[in-house]
Amino acid sequence: MNWFSNISDFVCGYPLFILLIGGGLFLFIYSGALPLRRLGASIRVLRDRENSSRNGQISSFQALMATISSTVGMGNIAGVAIAICMGGPGAIFWMWVSALLGMATKFFEGTLAIMYRGKDGNGNLQGGPMYVITEGLGSKFKPLAVFFACFGLIGCFCVMQANQLTESITTVVTEPLGLGSGLAVKAVIGLVMLALVSAVVVGGIGRIAKVASRIVPIMVGLYLLLVFMVIVLNIGKLPMVFAVIFKSAFNFRAGFGALAGTAIIGARRAMYVNEAGVGTASLMHGSSRNDSPVREGLVAMLGPAIDSGLVCTLTAIPILMAGSIGADGNWSLAAADASNGIKGLAVAMGAYDNLLPGWGRYALLLVVTFFAFSTMFSYSVYGLKCANYLFGEKYGSWYRYIYLAIILVSCIVSLDTVVCVMDFAFAMMAVPTMSALLALAPKVRKAVKDYRF
């Protein structure tokens, strides 16, 4: 584990930072700051039902909601808490930067997902990095597509969601009731999760998209209401929250190494949160019934604005409010014991206990449950598409059952292991995805010039 952790830390350090942030910055500039100039247009086309056809399986809105249901998950709570514990409050600023650049990256992802679609063994149109690579770059680059699909099988397991939801249930429910948090308790929790996820996942992408389009607005609205209550009850601490974020983000007195470390941690956690440049978004947007590549790109770029921009900020505010400013002017965590390993959800739970005594953790548990299940639904689609590409529909369909079985395993593994495996798999998925986006960027820019906004 130490050996693998060292490799994961290296790959997810400067190499990943340069690839995602550097690549995102290039795409942002290359597009002429399109996420800022065309944000209004992206909101308008989301309501527009024109330019759709019978090709595809879901609408653009359903594709966006399904994508958000995968990104707005445990990473928005546990991931943000981990980023703050590891990199300090300044990591949040770099998550914001990553969100802005991620909007540009996802615009290119969504556009290319429609521009270069392929057909599966049954003749159905499919999208995703595998098809963008083979249809856009040529069949000689198929090994790169296979490389993505192989790591997609691993990266799209719902290990972190099941792991962190189990942690929250044992902390808030079973331990206070005297049931403990042993293997038997976690196994029962895992079986209940498996049953609930199965009811949706076996229905395929259509059922998952319909469920996502209904629960995503509810869960984001519920979380917004909860954090609004925290802000109202602790309004005096709000200026401190944003002051400490900016101060920590540009703490030059701590040295360039500390500054770079904070930026890398923020970007690394943002990668897991918004998945821009990882390729998962194009797997879903490639199934849209929309025939206009640019229109789909405009819809896709709203994802990072919602998950890394809005929802991650909603998570950071209570955690930072629950901390304190020491005599040296630095922020420190006072809401939970962060010394016992990386327990992201425990930190968030401790913050709500501090700010909303008596019931805060129960409200957060409700939100966490929504977030975890929404992600588990969508991740099954991503992994299944990768499996179908590698093995064909006949054998690829078995992935769905392996995916469900992994839920049980995920309930008992350590979070440190989960973080390492997921970060490494996502980093490997980002290599072929970003390579294709950068290589095909001129095609997207030409399509933008021809598009009538």
Phi, psi and chi 1 to 4 in degrees:
 res  aa     phi    psi   chi1   chi2   chi3   chi4
   1 MET       -  -40.1 -175.1   58.5 -145.6      -
   2 ASN   -63.0  -40.5  -70.1  -26.1      -      -
   3 TRP   -62.5  -47.1  175.6   80.2      -      -
   4 PHE   -67.6  -36.3 -177.1   77.6      -      -
   5 SER   -63.1  -39.3  177.9      -      -      -
   6 ASN   -64.3  -41.3  -69.8  -26.6      -      -
   7 ILE   -64.3  -45.6  -65.6  177.7      -      -
   8 SER   -61.9  -42.9  179.3      -      -      -
   9 ASP   -63.3  -37.4  -73.7  -18.3      -      -
  10 PHE   -68.4  -50.7  169.6   76.3      -      -
  11 VAL   -61.3  -39.8  171.0      -      -      -
  12 CYS   -87.1    8.5  -62.8      -      -      -
  13 GLY   -91.3 -122.3      -      -      -      -
  14 TYR   -60.0  -41.3  -72.4  108.4      -      -
  15 PRO   -57.6  -46.9  -27.2   36.8      -      -
  16 LEU   -69.1  -38.7 -176.0   66.3      -      -
  17 PHE   -59.6  -45.5 -177.1   80.8      -      -
  18 ILE   -65.3  -41.1  -66.3  171.0      -      -
  19 LEU   -66.1  -51.5  179.3   64.2      -      -
  20 LEU   -80.4  -50.2  -69.9 -177.6      -      -
  21 ILE   -73.9  -44.2  -60.0  -59.9      -      -
  22 GLY   -64.1  -45.2      -      -      -      -
  23 GLY   -65.1  -40.5      -      -      -      -
  24 GLY   -64.3  -38.8      -      -      -      -
  25 LEU   -64.0  -41.7  179.4   60.6      -      -
  26 PHE   -61.6  -46.2  169.9   79.3      -      -
  27 LEU   -65.9  -34.5  -65.6  174.9      -      -
  28 PHE   -63.4  -47.0 -178.8   81.8      -      -
  29 ILE   -70.2  -42.5  -63.3  172.8      -      -
  30 TYR   -62.1  -31.3 -169.6   71.9      -      -
  31 SER   -84.6   -1.4   67.0      -      -      -
  32 GLY    73.2   38.4      -      -      -      -
  33 ALA    56.3   42.3      -      -      -      -
  34 LEU   -56.7  -39.1 -172.9  140.7      -      -
  35 PRO   -57.9  -30.9  -27.0   36.5      -      -
  36 LEU   -82.9  -39.3  -64.4  178.4      -      -
  37 ARG   -75.8  -31.6  -65.6 -173.4  -61.9  107.8
  38 ARG  -116.3   22.4  -60.0  -60.3 -176.8 -175.7
  39 LEU   -62.0  -42.2 -178.1   59.4      -      -
  40 GLY   -62.4  -39.8      -      -      -      -
  41 ALA   -64.8  -37.0      -      -      -      -
  42 SER   -65.9  -35.1   66.0      -      -      -
  43 ILE   -70.1  -38.0  -63.3  173.5      -      -
  44 ARG   -66.5  -44.4  -72.0 -164.8  -59.9  -88.4
  45 VAL   -69.9  -21.0  -60.4      -      -      -
  46 LEU   -64.7  -30.3 -171.5   61.6      -      -
  47 ARG   -89.9  -13.2  -57.9 -166.9  -56.2  -97.0
  48 ASP   -82.6  128.9 -176.2   14.0      -      -
  49 ARG  -101.9   10.0  -64.1 -172.2  178.2 -177.9
  50 GLU   -79.3  172.0  -64.2 -179.8    0.6      -
  51 ASN    60.9   26.3  -60.3  -36.1      -      -
  52 SER  -103.8  158.5   61.7      -      -      -
  53 SER  -142.1 -174.9   70.3      -      -      -
  54 ARG   -83.9   -8.8  -66.0 -178.8 -179.7  179.2
  55 ASN   -71.4  133.3  -65.4  -35.5      -      -
  56 GLY   103.9  175.9      -      -      -      -
  57 GLN  -118.0  -22.7  -60.3  163.6  -79.8      -
  58 ILE  -138.2  165.8   56.5  178.6      -      -
  59 SER   -81.9  168.2   67.6      -      -      -
  60 SER   -62.4  -39.9  -66.0      -      -      -
  61 PHE   -63.5  -43.8  176.0   76.6      -      -
  62 GLN   -65.3  -36.2  -72.0  176.5  -31.5      -
  63 ALA   -63.3  -43.2      -      -      -      -
  64 LEU   -65.1  -44.7  176.8   63.7      -      -
  65 MET   -65.1  -38.5  -69.3  -61.2  102.9      -
  66 ALA   -67.1  -37.5      -      -      -      -
  67 THR   -65.9  -44.5  -58.4      -      -      -
  68 ILE   -66.0  -35.2  -68.0  175.9      -      -
  69 SER   -63.3  -26.1   74.6      -      -      -
  70 SER   -84.3  -35.3   69.6      -      -      -
  71 THR   -85.4  -35.4   55.5      -      -      -
  72 VAL   -83.5   88.4  177.2      -      -      -
  73 GLY  -146.0 -145.9      -      -      -      -
  74 MET   -62.6  -28.6  -58.8  -57.2  -65.2      -
  75 GLY   -61.5  -29.6      -      -      -      -
  76 ASN   -72.3  -20.1  -68.5   89.5      -      -
  77 ILE  -109.8  -64.3  -61.2  178.0      -      -
  78 ALA   -64.8  -41.3      -      -      -      -
  79 GLY   -64.2  -42.0      -      -      -      -
  80 VAL   -66.4  -41.6  170.9      -      -      -
  81 ALA   -61.9  -40.9      -      -      -      -
  82 ILE   -63.5  -42.2  -69.6  170.4      -      -
  83 ALA   -61.4  -41.9      -      -      -      -
  84 ILE   -67.5  -41.5  -66.7  174.4      -      -
  85 CYS   -65.4  -38.5  -70.1      -      -      -
  86 MET   -85.2  -37.8  -65.3  175.2   64.0      -
  87 GLY  -117.7   -0.9      -      -      -      -
  88 GLY    82.5  175.4      -      -      -      -
  89 PRO   -58.4  -28.0  -23.0   33.6      -      -
  90 GLY   -62.7  -21.0      -      -      -      -
  91 ALA   -61.5  -27.0      -      -      -      -
  92 ILE   -66.2  -39.5  -58.9  -56.4      -      -
  93 PHE   -59.2  -42.7  173.5   83.1      -      -
  94 TRP   -73.1  -20.8  -64.7  105.5      -      -
  95 MET   -70.5  -35.1  -68.3 -174.2   80.1      -
  96 TRP   -65.2  -44.0  -67.5  -19.5      -      -
  97 VAL   -60.3  -44.2  172.8      -      -      -
  98 SER   -62.7  -34.1 -179.1      -      -      -
  99 ALA   -65.4  -43.4      -      -      -      -
 100 LEU   -64.5  -46.6 -179.4   60.5      -      -
 101 LEU   -68.3  -33.2  -59.0 -177.1      -      -
 102 GLY   -64.1  -30.1      -      -      -      -
 103 MET   -63.0  -41.2  -69.0  176.3   68.5      -
 104 ALA   -65.3  -44.5      -      -      -      -
 105 THR   -61.1  -44.3  -57.4      -      -      -
 106 LYS   -71.7  -25.7  -80.3 -149.2  173.4  177.8
 107 PHE   -62.2  -45.5  170.8   77.4      -      -
 108 PHE   -66.3  -37.8  -79.1   78.6      -      -
 109 GLU   -62.1  -49.7  -78.7 -168.3   65.3      -
 110 GLY   -64.8  -38.7      -      -      -      -
 111 THR   -64.7  -48.7  -58.4      -      -      -
 112 LEU   -69.1  -27.0  -69.3  171.6      -      -
 113 ALA   -62.6  -33.0      -      -      -      -
 114 ILE   -89.1  -35.8  -61.2  -61.5      -      -
 115 MET   -64.5  -38.0 -170.6  178.4  -65.9      -
 116 TYR  -125.7   83.7  -64.3  108.4      -      -
 117 ARG  -104.3  151.3  -71.6 -162.7  -84.9 -164.7
 118 GLY  -121.6 -173.9      -      -      -      -
 119 LYS  -120.3  142.0  -68.2 -175.7  178.0 -179.5
 120 ASP   -84.0 -172.5   58.0   23.1      -      -
 121 GLY   -62.9  -22.0      -      -      -      -
 122 ASN   -94.5    3.5  -64.6  -33.5      -      -
 123 GLY    84.6    8.4      -      -      -      -
 124 ASN   -84.9  142.2  -61.8  -41.8      -      -
 125 LEU   -66.5  134.4  -82.3  177.5      -      -
 126 GLN  -135.3  153.7  -63.1  -71.6  -11.4      -
 127 GLY  -129.9  168.7      -      -      -      -
 128 GLY   141.0  169.0      -      -      -      -
 129 PRO   -55.3  -33.3  -27.4   35.8      -      -
 130 MET   -59.8  -42.8  -53.2   88.0   71.8      -
 131 TYR   -81.1  -32.9  -60.2  100.3      -      -
 132 VAL   -60.8  -40.7  170.3      -      -      -
 133 ILE   -69.1  -50.6  -68.4  169.3      -      -
 134 THR   -73.7  -38.1   53.8      -      -      -
 135 GLU   -82.7  -33.3  -59.5  -64.9  -36.7      -
 136 GLY   -89.2  -40.2      -      -      -      -
 137 LEU   -98.0  -21.2  -61.5  179.0      -      -
 138 GLY   114.0  157.6      -      -      -      -
 139 SER   -65.2  -20.9   57.5      -      -      -
 140 LYS   -67.8  -15.6   62.4 -178.6  179.3 -179.7
 141 PHE   -96.7   13.6  -71.9   93.9      -      -
 142 LYS   -58.0  -35.9 -173.7  172.2 -178.5  178.0
 143 PRO   -55.2  -31.9  -28.6   36.6      -      -
 144 LEU   -68.7  -37.2 -159.4   60.5      -      -
 145 ALA   -67.7  -40.7      -      -      -      -
 146 VAL   -65.1  -38.5  172.2      -      -      -
 147 PHE   -57.8  -45.6 -178.7   87.2      -      -
 148 PHE   -62.4  -47.4  170.9   87.5      -      -
 149 ALA   -63.2  -37.2      -      -      -      -
 150 CYS   -63.3  -46.6  -72.3      -      -      -
 151 PHE   -74.9  -23.0  -80.1   99.9      -      -
 152 GLY   -65.2  -32.9      -      -      -      -
 153 LEU   -59.5  -38.4  -65.7  177.2      -      -
 154 ILE   -84.1  -48.3  -58.2  170.4      -      -
 155 GLY   -63.0  -24.2      -      -      -      -
 156 CYS   -94.5    5.5  -65.9      -      -      -
 157 PHE   -69.4  145.2  -78.1  135.4      -      -
 158 CYS   -90.4   45.3   53.1      -      -      -
 159 VAL   -66.3  -44.2  -74.7      -      -      -
 160 MET   -68.4  -38.6 -173.2  170.8 -175.5      -
 161 GLN   -62.9  -49.5  -68.1   71.5   33.8      -
 162 ALA   -65.8  -39.0      -      -      -      -
 163 ASN   -63.6  -49.2  179.6  -78.6      -      -
 164 GLN   -74.2  -32.7  -71.3  -71.0  -87.7      -
 165 LEU   -66.9  -39.3 -178.0   56.1      -      -
 166 THR   -61.4  -43.4  -58.8      -      -      -
 167 GLU   -58.8  -43.9  177.9 -167.0  -37.4      -
 168 SER   -68.5  -38.8   63.8      -      -      -
 169 ILE   -67.6  -43.0  -67.2  174.1      -      -
 170 THR   -66.0  -36.7   54.9      -      -      -
 171 THR   -70.0  -42.2  -59.1      -      -      -
 172 VAL   -91.6  -31.3  177.8      -      -      -
 173 VAL  -113.3  -63.9 -179.8      -      -      -
 174 THR   -69.7  -40.7   62.4      -      -      -
 175 GLU   -66.9  -45.0  -70.7 -179.6  -11.5      -
 176 PRO   -61.9  -28.1  -26.0   36.0      -      -
 177 LEU   -83.6   -1.7  -69.1  176.4      -      -
 178 GLY    83.5   10.9      -      -      -      -
 179 LEU   -85.9  -14.0  -60.3  175.4      -      -
 180 GLY    78.6 -168.9      -      -      -      -
 181 SER  -137.7   37.1   56.4      -      -      -
 182 GLY   -76.5 -177.2      -      -      -      -
 183 LEU   -60.8  -40.4 -175.9   62.3      -      -
 184 ALA   -64.3  -43.0      -      -      -      -
 185 VAL   -62.9  -44.6  172.1      -      -      -
 186 LYS   -66.2  -33.7  -69.2 -178.8  177.6  179.4
 187 ALA   -66.2  -40.2      -      -      -      -
 188 VAL   -64.3  -44.6  171.3      -      -      -
 189 ILE   -59.1  -42.1  -65.9  173.2      -      -
 190 GLY   -63.3  -38.9      -      -      -      -
 191 LEU   -66.1  -39.4  -72.9  171.1      -      -
 192 VAL   -64.5  -43.1  173.5      -      -      -
 193 MET   -59.3  -46.8  -74.3 -172.4 -158.3      -
 194 LEU   -57.3  -42.8 -171.5  149.8      -      -
 195 ALA   -65.4  -44.0      -      -      -      -
 196 LEU   -67.8  -43.0  -66.3  174.7      -      -
 197 VAL   -67.1  -38.5  174.3      -      -      -
 198 SER   -58.9  -39.0  -61.3      -      -      -
 199 ALA   -60.0  -28.2      -      -      -      -
 200 VAL   -97.5  -44.2  176.2      -      -      -
 201 VAL   -63.9  -39.7  166.5      -      -      -
 202 VAL   -66.8  -13.5  -64.9      -      -      -
 203 GLY   -81.2   -5.3      -      -      -      -
 204 GLY    83.2 -174.5      -      -      -      -
 205 ILE   -64.5  -32.7 -173.2  173.6      -      -
 206 GLY   -62.5  -48.1      -      -      -      -
 207 ARG   -66.1  -41.2 -177.7 -178.3  -62.7  175.8
 208 ILE   -62.1  -43.8  -68.1  170.7      -      -
 209 ALA   -64.0  -39.5      -      -      -      -
 210 LYS   -65.7  -43.1  -71.5  179.2 -179.8  178.3
 211 VAL   -63.8  -43.4  171.2      -      -      -
 212 ALA   -63.2  -41.3      -      -      -      -
 213 SER   -66.1  -19.0   63.8      -      -      -
 214 ARG   -93.4  -42.0  -72.7  176.5  171.9   83.8
 215 ILE   -87.4  -25.5   68.6  171.8      -      -
 216 VAL   -61.8  -50.5  167.9      -      -      -
 217 PRO   -60.0  -35.1  -23.4   35.1      -      -
 218 ILE   -67.2  -47.0  -65.1  173.7      -      -
 219 MET   -70.4  -37.8   72.7 -177.5 -169.8      -
 220 VAL   -66.9  -41.1  173.4      -      -      -
 221 GLY   -64.4  -39.3      -      -      -      -
 222 LEU   -64.5  -42.2 -178.9   64.6      -      -
 223 TYR   -66.8  -40.1 -163.4   36.6      -      -
 224 LEU   -60.7  -41.8 -177.9   62.4      -      -
 225 LEU   -65.6  -41.1  177.6   61.8      -      -
 226 LEU   -63.6  -46.6  178.4   60.9      -      -
 227 VAL   -68.5  -34.3  176.7      -      -      -
 228 PHE   -60.9  -39.4  179.0   74.1      -      -
 229 MET   -63.4  -41.0  -67.2  178.1   62.7      -
 230 VAL   -62.2  -43.8  170.5      -      -      -
 231 ILE   -63.9  -44.1  -67.2  174.2      -      -
 232 VAL   -62.0  -41.3  170.0      -      -      -
 233 LEU   -76.9  -15.7  -64.9  174.3      -      -
 234 ASN  -133.0   39.6  -58.9  -88.9      -      -
 235 ILE   -60.2  -28.8 -168.4   65.7      -      -
 236 GLY   -67.0  -21.0      -      -      -      -
 237 LYS   -90.5   -8.4  -63.6 -178.5  178.5 -179.0
 238 LEU   -61.7  -45.2 -170.7   60.5      -      -
 239 PRO   -59.0  -36.7  -24.8   35.4      -      -
 240 MET   -62.3  -36.8  176.4  -86.6  -68.1      -
 241 VAL   -58.8  -51.9  167.7      -      -      -
 242 PHE   -74.7  -30.7  -69.4   98.1      -      -
 243 ALA   -64.1  -43.6      -      -      -      -
 244 VAL   -72.8  -28.6   75.8      -      -      -
 245 ILE   -64.0  -49.8  -72.2  175.1      -      -
 246 PHE   -70.8  -36.7  -73.6  100.6      -      -
 247 LYS   -64.9  -43.9  178.2 -177.1  176.4 -178.5
 248 SER   -71.8  -31.8  179.1      -      -      -
 249 ALA   -67.2  -31.2      -      -      -      -
 250 PHE  -121.5   46.6  -61.2   98.9      -      -
 251 ASN   -83.2   77.3 -172.2    8.3      -      -
 252 PHE   -68.6  -23.2  -68.2   99.9      -      -
 253 ARG   -65.2  -26.6  -70.8 -174.6  -58.9  174.6
 254 ALA   -78.9   -5.6      -      -      -      -
 255 GLY    99.1  158.8      -      -      -      -
 256 PHE   -62.6  -36.5  176.3   77.4      -      -
 257 GLY   -60.1  -42.9      -      -      -      -
 258 ALA   -66.6  -40.3      -      -      -      -
 259 LEU   -63.1  -47.2  176.4   64.8      -      -
 260 ALA   -64.5  -38.0      -      -      -      -
 261 GLY   -63.1  -42.6      -      -      -      -
 262 THR   -62.3  -43.0  -60.3      -      -      -
 263 ALA   -64.7  -41.6      -      -      -      -
 264 ILE   -66.7  -42.3  -71.3  173.0      -      -
 265 ILE   -63.3  -43.3  -70.9  170.5      -      -
 266 GLY   -62.0  -43.2      -      -      -      -
 267 ALA   -67.8  -38.5      -      -      -      -
 268 ARG   -63.8  -44.8 -178.5  172.9  174.1  175.6
 269 ARG   -70.4  -35.3  -63.2  -90.2   60.5   83.8
 270 ALA   -64.1  -34.1      -      -      -      -
 271 MET   -57.9  -43.6  171.3 -161.8   67.9      -
 272 TYR   -71.8  -28.7 -170.9   78.7      -      -
 273 VAL   -79.0  -54.7  171.0      -      -      -
 274 ASN   -98.5  -14.2   64.3   42.6      -      -
 275 GLU    59.6   18.6  -59.9  173.7   14.1      -
 276 ALA   -67.0  126.0      -      -      -      -
 277 GLY    89.3   -8.1      -      -      -      -
 278 VAL   -82.0  -33.0  175.9      -      -      -
 279 GLY   109.6  -10.4      -      -      -      -
 280 THR   -65.7  -34.2   51.1      -      -      -
 281 ALA   -61.4  -41.4      -      -      -      -
 282 SER   -70.2  -21.9   57.6      -      -      -
 283 LEU   -63.2  -36.7  -72.7  168.2      -      -
 284 MET   -85.8  -45.7 -168.5   65.8   74.6      -
 285 HIS   -66.6  -25.0  -75.4  -75.1      -      -
 286 GLY   -67.6  -14.8      -      -      -      -
 287 SER   -93.6    3.1  -62.0      -      -      -
 288 SER   -69.4  149.1  170.6      -      -      -
 289 ARG   -78.7   -3.1  -71.0 -169.8  -68.5  -93.6
 290 ASN   -70.3  137.4  174.9   30.9      -      -
 291 ASP  -101.1   -7.3  -82.2  -17.6      -      -
 292 SER   -97.3  112.4  170.9      -      -      -
 293 PRO   -58.6  -46.2  -25.5   35.5      -      -
 294 VAL   -65.4  -39.2  174.5      -      -      -
 295 ARG   -60.8  -42.1 -179.0 -179.3 -178.0  -86.2
 296 GLU   -67.7  -35.1 -166.1   67.1   28.4      -
 297 GLY   -63.4  -39.4      -      -      -      -
 298 LEU   -63.4  -38.7  -69.3  170.7      -      -
 299 VAL   -67.5  -44.5  173.3      -      -      -
 300 ALA   -62.3  -33.9      -      -      -      -
 301 MET   -73.4   -8.7   80.5  176.5 -168.8      -
 302 LEU   -73.3  -21.3  -72.3  172.7      -      -
 303 GLY   -56.0  -56.8      -      -      -      -
 304 PRO   -61.3  -30.7  -25.4   35.1      -      -
 305 ALA   -64.0  -34.2      -      -      -      -
 306 ILE   -82.5  -49.1  -64.2  172.5      -      -
 307 ASP   -80.3  -55.3   47.7   50.7      -      -
 308 SER   -79.2  -26.6  -67.3      -      -      -
 309 GLY   -84.1  -63.6      -      -      -      -
 310 LEU   -77.8  -58.5  173.6   62.5      -      -
 311 VAL   -67.5  -39.6 -179.2      -      -      -
 312 CYS   -65.9  -34.5  -75.8      -      -      -
 313 THR   -66.9  -38.8  -56.7      -      -      -
 314 LEU   -62.3  -33.1  -66.0  179.1      -      -
 315 THR   -74.8  -41.2  -61.0      -      -      -
 316 ALA   -67.1  -36.2      -      -      -      -
 317 ILE   -58.3  -53.2  -71.5  174.6      -      -
 318 PRO   -63.2  -39.0  -22.4   34.7      -      -
 319 ILE   -63.3  -43.9  -67.0  175.0      -      -
 320 LEU   -71.3  -34.0  -65.5  176.9      -      -
 321 MET   -64.0  -32.9  -80.3 -176.2  170.0      -
 322 ALA   -78.2  -10.5      -      -      -      -
 323 GLY   -86.0 -170.9      -      -      -      -
 324 SER  -145.5  155.8   61.1      -      -      -
 325 ILE   -98.2  120.6  -56.6  -64.7      -      -
 326 GLY   -79.9 -179.6      -      -      -      -
 327 ALA   -63.7  -26.2      -      -      -      -
 328 ASP   -83.6    1.6   56.6   -2.1      -      -
 329 GLY    84.5    3.8      -      -      -      -
 330 ASN   -97.8  148.5  -66.9  -36.7      -      -
 331 TRP   -80.9  142.6  178.0   89.0      -      -
 332 SER  -138.3  151.3   61.7      -      -      -
 333 LEU   -79.8  123.1 -173.7   65.0      -      -
 334 ALA  -117.4   -5.5      -      -      -      -
 335 ALA   -87.9  -20.2      -      -      -      -
 336 ALA  -157.6  158.5      -      -      -      -
 337 ASP   -81.0  108.9 -179.8   11.5      -      -
 338 ALA   -93.3    8.0      -      -      -      -
 339 SER   -85.8  -16.9   62.3      -      -      -
 340 ASN   -92.2   66.2 -173.0   21.3      -      -
 341 GLY    76.8 -176.5      -      -      -      -
 342 ILE   -91.7   92.9  -56.4  175.3      -      -
 343 LYS  -115.1   81.5  -67.7 -170.2  175.6 -179.2
 344 GLY   -58.5  -44.0      -      -      -      -
 345 LEU   -69.9  -33.1 -152.7   55.1      -      -
 346 ALA   -63.5  -36.1      -      -      -      -
 347 VAL   -63.6  -46.2  171.3      -      -      -
 348 ALA   -64.6  -42.1      -      -      -      -
 349 MET   -60.2  -42.6  -71.0  -73.8 -176.5      -
 350 GLY   -63.0  -36.9      -      -      -      -
 351 ALA   -64.1  -43.9      -      -      -      -
 352 TYR   -71.1  -31.0  -84.1   86.2      -      -
 353 ASP   -62.0  -38.5  -84.6  -15.4      -      -
 354 ASN   -71.1  -40.9 -178.6  -71.9      -      -
 355 LEU   -90.5  -31.6  -60.5  170.4      -      -
 356 LEU  -128.1   72.1  -60.1  173.2      -      -
 357 PRO   -58.0  136.7  -20.5   32.5      -      -
 358 GLY    95.4  -35.2      -      -      -      -
 359 TRP  -139.5   -6.2   63.3  -83.9      -      -
 360 GLY   -58.8  -43.3      -      -      -      -
 361 ARG   -68.2  -29.4   60.0  170.1   45.7 -154.0
 362 TYR   -71.8  -38.0  -61.4  104.1      -      -
 363 ALA   -64.8  -41.5      -      -      -      -
 364 LEU   -66.4  -37.0 -177.1   61.6      -      -
 365 LEU   -60.1  -39.7  176.7   60.3      -      -
 366 LEU   -61.8  -45.0  177.8   61.6      -      -
 367 VAL   -64.2  -44.7  172.4      -      -      -
 368 VAL   -59.0  -39.7  162.8      -      -      -
 369 THR   -62.7  -44.9  -57.9      -      -      -
 370 PHE   -58.2  -49.7  -90.3  107.6      -      -
 371 PHE   -60.2  -45.9  -79.4   15.3      -      -
 372 ALA   -64.6  -47.1      -      -      -      -
 373 PHE   -68.4  -37.5  -83.0  104.5      -      -
 374 SER   -61.2  -39.2   69.0      -      -      -
 375 THR   -69.1  -41.7  -56.5      -      -      -
 376 MET   -62.0  -33.6  -74.4 -169.8  -88.3      -
 377 PHE   -63.6  -50.9  -63.6  153.2      -      -
 378 SER   -72.8  -35.9  -66.0      -      -      -
 379 TYR   -61.3  -30.1  -92.1   31.1      -      -
 380 SER   -62.9  -34.8   66.5      -      -      -
 381 VAL   -66.7  -45.2  175.0      -      -      -
 382 TYR   -58.8  -51.0  -59.9  155.9      -      -
 383 GLY   -63.8  -38.2      -      -      -      -
 384 LEU   -65.9  -38.5 -177.3   60.4      -      -
 385 LYS   -63.7  -39.5  -75.3 -179.2  177.5  -71.9
 386 CYS   -66.0  -41.9  -68.9      -      -      -
 387 ALA   -64.8  -42.6      -      -      -      -
 388 ASN   -63.2  -37.4  -72.2  -17.0      -      -
 389 TYR   -66.0  -39.4 -178.9   80.5      -      -
 390 LEU   -79.0  -40.3  -68.7  172.0      -      -
 391 PHE  -117.8   -5.0  -49.9  114.1      -      -
 392 GLY    85.0  161.9      -      -      -      -
 393 GLU   -65.3  -31.2  -74.1   69.6   22.4      -
 394 LYS   -63.6  -46.2 -179.8  179.3  179.1 -179.7
 395 TYR   -96.5  -27.5  -61.6  104.0      -      -
 396 GLY   -63.5  -28.0      -      -      -      -
 397 SER   -62.7  -20.9   60.3      -      -      -
 398 TRP   -67.3  -19.7  -75.2   95.9      -      -
 399 TYR   -58.4  -35.0  176.8   86.1      -      -
 400 ARG   -57.1  -39.4 -177.1 -178.0  -69.6  117.4
 401 TYR   -77.3  -34.8  -56.5  103.3      -      -
 402 ILE   -65.1  -40.3  -61.9  173.4      -      -
 403 TYR   -58.5  -44.2  177.0   88.8      -      -
 404 LEU   -67.8  -37.4  -66.7  171.6      -      -
 405 ALA   -66.6  -32.3      -      -      -      -
 406 ILE   -63.8  -24.3  -70.6  -66.4      -      -
 407 ILE   -57.2  -42.9  -68.0  176.4      -      -
 408 LEU   -64.1  -42.7  -72.1  175.2      -      -
 409 VAL   -64.1  -40.4  178.2      -      -      -
 410 SER   -63.7  -24.4  -56.1      -      -      -
 411 CYS   -71.7  -16.3  -66.7      -      -      -
 412 ILE  -118.9  -10.0   58.7  175.6      -      -
 413 VAL   -78.6  158.9  -62.6      -      -      -
 414 SER   -76.3  151.6   70.7      -      -      -
 415 LEU   -67.1  -34.7  179.9   57.5      -      -
 416 ASP   -58.1  -42.9  -65.1   53.2      -      -
 417 THR   -64.3  -44.0  -55.7      -      -      -
 418 VAL   -58.9  -48.4  169.3      -      -      -
 419 VAL   -59.8  -43.6  170.1      -      -      -
 420 CYS   -62.5  -50.3  -97.4      -      -      -
 421 VAL   -63.5  -46.4  172.3      -      -      -
 422 MET   -66.2  -43.6  -65.2  -61.2  -66.0      -
 423 ASP   -60.9  -44.3  -78.5   -4.1      -      -
 424 PHE   -65.7  -45.0 -176.5   77.5      -      -
 425 ALA   -63.5  -42.9      -      -      -      -
 426 PHE   -64.4  -39.3  -92.2   45.8      -      -
 427 ALA   -62.2  -41.8      -      -      -      -
 428 MET   -66.9  -35.1  -67.5  -63.2   98.7      -
 429 MET   -67.1  -31.4  -68.4  163.4   67.2      -
 430 ALA   -70.8  -27.1      -      -      -      -
 431 VAL   -61.2  -56.3  172.4      -      -      -
 432 PRO   -69.0  -33.3   21.8  -31.0      -      -
 433 THR   -63.9  -53.0  -60.5      -      -      -
 434 MET   -65.7  -34.1  -72.0  -58.9  -63.5      -
 435 SER   -60.9  -43.9  -61.4      -      -      -
 436 ALA   -68.1  -41.4      -      -      -      -
 437 LEU   -61.4  -44.6  -65.9 -176.0      -      -
 438 LEU   -68.6  -38.2  -65.2  172.5      -      -
 439 ALA   -69.3  -34.4      -      -      -      -
 440 LEU   -99.7    7.1  -64.0  171.3      -      -
 441 ALA   -55.7  -39.8      -      -      -      -
 442 PRO   -59.7  -33.2  -26.3   36.5      -      -
 443 LYS   -64.6  -38.7  -59.7  -72.0 -173.4 -179.8
 444 VAL   -68.7  -43.3  176.7      -      -      -
 445 ARG   -62.7  -38.2 -172.6  158.8   75.6  166.7
 446 LYS   -63.9  -40.5 -177.2  179.9 -177.0  -58.9
 447 ALA   -65.3  -36.2      -      -      -      -
 448 VAL   -63.8  -41.0  171.5      -      -      -
 449 LYS   -63.9  -33.1  -70.9 -179.0  179.1  179.3
 450 ASP   -85.5  -10.5  -63.9  -23.1      -      -
 451 TYR   -82.7  137.8 -175.8   79.1      -      -
 452 ARG   -95.2  104.7  -63.0 -178.2   63.3 -179.0
 453 PHE   -75.8      -  -72.4   93.8      -      -
